[in-house]
Amino acid sequence: LNLKLSPSECESEYLLKCEWIPESELMFVAVCGTVVHVFDLKRAESNSCKATTHFALAYDDVLIRSAVMIGSLARDTNTEGKVNGTRTKLAILLDNGRLHFIDLRIDEEGDLEDQGENFIECGAGLSFPSAGICRYGGCSPMGKGSTISSLGEGVLLTYLNQCNLLLYQCVSSCCVAMVLDSDGSICGTF
């Protein structure tokens, strides 16, 4: 199978990761330095497949360092209990240490609801609880109720499915475990 990843003038366009979308047998994401492509193998023709959806960074001065699929979060059902689709999230870590979540919804026919090109606004990123975290070695832990959107230059994200934890690593700080609730939102850290 040949994936149609178009060449880019940007030297940061390298493939970081490919991962299947949970609850899907035919869809996967390909994460590159400045864009996330979603491929649907149902649409492959002559052993070639083009991306059906693109999530591009809105600014050129930011790069994606790491990304991970958060397991199948919920099955959307109608009033009769019939499954209308599933929801999942892709967590991305930018080089500035900011986190962003991309919501992915697959309808009852197995198609991705969001098609075409979308932009990821880099802005402030996602805030998360930071009480008890020491941002740098030798400093005091952050106080109760505090939040933060970055711990420094981003390095790696890892998702531990069995315990629903997102591990966040930056160059200048310790590894932080983020507890995710059933909706995929961060509800605590340690």
N, C-alpha and C positions, 0 to 999 in steps of 0.2 A: 504494500500500500504506500503510495506516494502522497505525503501531506503537502498541500500547496501553501507553504510559508513564503510569502513574498520577500525578496531581498530588500534590505533597508540601507539607506545612506548612513544611518547611525551605527557607529562601531560597537555600540552596547547591545545590539540585537543578537543575543545569543540565547540558546534554549536553556532555561534553568531547570524546568521540570515538566513532565507529562504525568497526568493522573486521571484515572477514571472518575466520573461523577458518580457518587453513591446512588444506588437504586437504578442505575442505568447500565445497560449492556452495550450500548452503542455510542455513548457520548463521553468525551474526555476533554480536559483543558490542557493547553500547551502554554506554559508561562515563559515569556521572554523578558529581556531587560526593561522594555518600556511598554509592553502590551501583553494582554492575556487573550489567547484565541480559544474559542470553543468549537470543537469539531463534532459533527453528527455523522457517524458512519452509514446511516440509512441513506444519506445523500451522496455517497461515493459513486462515482461513475468511472468505468474503465480503470480500476485500481488507483484512482486518484480522488482526493477529498479536499474540498475547500472549507475554510472556517465559516460557520454560520453566524457567529457573533464575535465581536472584538471589544475588549475593554482597554482603551489606551490611556496612558497617563496624560493629563492635561498640560503638563509643563515638561520642558526638555531637560531641566537641570536636576531631575529626580530619577532614580532607577529602582527597579524592583530587585531586592536581594534574595528574598525567599517567599515561598507561598505553600499553602497546605489546604487541602479540602477538609472541612469540618463534616463529620459523618451526617447521614440522613437525619435531619432535624425533625421533620413532621410530615405527616401525610395529610393533605387537605381532603376533607370528606364533605359530601353534601348532606342534606337533611335525612336522606335515606341510608346513610352510612357508606355510600359508594365512594371509592377513592377518586378524587378529582386531579390528583397529582402529588408531587413531593417537593419539599423545599430543602435546600442545603446552602452552605456558605463557603466561599473561598476566602481565606485570610491571606492578605499579602503584607509583607514587611518591606518598607522602603529603606533606602540607604541612609536616610536621616533618622531612622528609628521609629517612624510613625507607622501605625497599623491601620489597615483599611479592610473592611469586609465587603465582599461582593455577594449579593443575594442571587441565587440561581433557583429558578422554579421550573419544574418539568410538569407539563400538563398530563391529563389522563391518557392522551394518545402517544406519550413519550417524546413530545417536542419541547424544546426550550421556549419558554414564554417570551423572553427578550431576545430579539433577533437584530442584526445589523451592528452599527458601530455606536459605542457608548464611551463616555469619558470619565475617568476617575479624577475627581477634584482632590488635589493633594492637601490643600489647606492645613488645618490644625490636626487632622487625623482623629482617630478614635481615642477618647479619654478612658482610662481604666483606673480602678482603685489602686492606691500605692501605699496605704498605711503599713508601716513596719518595714518597708523596703529601704535599704541603704543604697543610695544612688551610686556612690563611689566608696572604695575601701577607706575606712577610718572616719566616715561621716556619720552623723546621727540618723536613725531611722525616721522616715516621714511620719507625720502625725495622723491620728485617727481622722477619718473622713477625707483625707487628701486624695487628689487624683492627679494624673500625669498623662501626657500623650506621647512621650518619648523618653527613653533612657540613654540616648546617644546613638552612635552609628550602628545601624541594624546589621545583624549577621545571619540569624537563623530562626525559623519557626518550625516547631514539630507538634503534631497533634497526637495525643494518647487517647485512642478511642475508648478503651475499657474504663477509664476513669474520667473521661470528658474534660481533659486538661489540655490547654494550649501552652506550650513552652516557648518563651520569648527570650532570645539571647542578643545582647549588644556587645560591642567591643569593650566598653569601659565599665560594664556592670555585671552583676551576677545573673545567673539564669533565673527568670521569674516564671512561676507556674500560674496560669490564669484559669480559674474555675469558670466553666461555661454552664449556663442554665439550659433548659430544654429548647429554648428559642435561639441558642447560639450566641447570646449576649454574655459579656463578661460580668460576673456577679461577685468576684472576689479574686484575690491574689495571695500568694505566699512564696 
